[in-house]
Structures are given as C-alpha cells and as structure tokens.
C-alpha cells in the first residue's frame, strides 16, 4: 500500500519521504527520501499530506494523531475513518484520467465505478481520431465550425453510451 501511495504522489509531483524499518525493494528505484527506521514524533514536521501505511494499527494511530495535531491532511491506509484525506479510485486510458470518490466510507463503490468508467474510456485510436476531427473542425469557417463540433460531441457521447 505504501508503495502504491508513494507512486501516486510522485505522479502528482509531490516530494515523498518514506519512514519504515523495512522497505519494499521497489522504493530504491523511486525518487523518494527513504529513512530506514521506526516512526518518531516530529517526523511529520512540515508535511502537508501524510500517509499512515505501516501495518501496525498503533503506529498508524500515532501518525494520524500527530498529523492532525499539526494541521496536515492525513490518510490512514488501514482505516479511512481515522484520516481526513482519501485517495480517489482512478480510471485511466489513452491519456484520459478520471478520479472517483464516494465522499463517504465506500471505497469499494468508488473502485467499482472507476472500473466501469475505464471500460467507457476511448482507446488510443479513437482518441487520436477525435483529436484530428476536432482540429479539422476548428480550422473550418465559423459557419461550419459549430456544426462540426456538435457532430463530434454527438459521436463521443454515442461512443461512451450517453446518447
């Protein structure tokens, strides 16, 4: 879980620090600051977002308590009700990304919806075709542009089952 969360944060451009006495070997290939030791009070100083993913309920509770005391956003990977930040389920295909959150304690619902959305997302070939059609529509005279863009919107809506 910690490795997956670290990758998500790195993809978003965050600086990531991992503190754990034993770390997954894949962390070595990531641009993270890795401290191979147990969590200590004060480790969260300056952190805007904290993830508690230790495998120990007691350590996670201490991390959550310390993060909340300093006003940081915090996610408890084992118990979402303890934190104040949730990671959305994500759907991605052909450069299109969609994030889904239930806004409640229903991560399985968010994940199921993300899987359904993934099936609706265009493949690379469709996306390339739509992009080319959009570019062509934009270069048309004003009198034809709106009709061409409307036709493209209708085509996309049909492709994802909305028409």
Buried (B, 14 or more C-beta within 10 A) or exposed (E): EBBEBBBBBBEEEEEBBBBBEEBBEEBEEBEBEBBEEEBEEEBBEEBEBBBBBBEEEEBBBBBBEBBBEEEBBBBBBBBBEBBEBBBBBBBEBBEEEBEBBBEEEEBEBBBBBBEEBBEBBBEEEBBEBBEEBBEEBEEEEEEEBEEBBEEBBEBBEEBEEEE
